[in-house]
Amino acid sequence: MKKIIETERLYLRELNVNDAKSFYQLNLDEEVMKYTGEEAFKSIEESKKFLEKYDQYKKYGIGRWAVINKENEKFLGWCGLKFTEKLNEYDIGYRFFKKHWNKGYATESAKACLDFGLNEFKMTEIIGRAMKDNKASIRVLEKIGLVYDKDFDFEGSEGVIYKIKKQ
């Protein structure tokens, strides 16, 4: 698999159907899903179908990427940039297995994705969304340089939008 981005401890590559089991298991954890506004996949097969249809790479050259630990080749979660056509915006997102929380992986991979978007793709603005109660995710957004922009309705919960603009 081609490495899209490499950091000190990690590399990011495109998600593929071989990730279906890990992708499914990641979404099974209620704590991982708590602030996403999404439902978990009902089966590995459903996860596989999602990955088969995932078209961000082909359409926009970016997407959510698998985050792999360089040391042991383990799938830690995902991180990446997503383009939403109807909002005409790029957003940064990440999701990691709970056992990998508080190790700096989200910050390390998100910072690398942000740099990639701003420098390689010449994006001028990237946003990050989080539920107001998701203090850990907000901390990551702040650490990578995004600043509070506004509140918004996040699937019926209070949410915040953070933003970075390239001069």
Summary of the structure (lengths in Angstrom):
residues: 167
radius of gyration: 15.0
end to end distance: 34.0
largest distance: 44.3
contacts: 494
relative contact order: 0.15
helix: 37%
strand: 34%
